[in-house]
């Protein structure tokens, strides 16, 4: 079973960068989830899919995986693309698209 080591991106409700520098080790699913026929719930017999381990650095996560004989894959985080825009840019004459209330 392969583990995935990555740094999760911030969620949509987060404006800052707090708690984004941590690394997560979680297992890839061995088999797909099944839909229980009576109630329609989604279930899985894979207990390792519930295991999530947090680390401060990627090196600590890799060291843990090698020490315990876990096959792993490291995914590097993508750099955030920031667009600098001021409030006055909303009222420019050469603005693309109309400005309305």
Secondary structure, DSSP 4 states (H G I P E B T S, - for coil): -EEEEE-PPP-TT--S-TT-S-EEEEEPPSS--EE-TTT--EE---GGGG-EEEESSHHHHHHHHHHTT-EEEEEPPPPP------GGGGG-TT-SS----
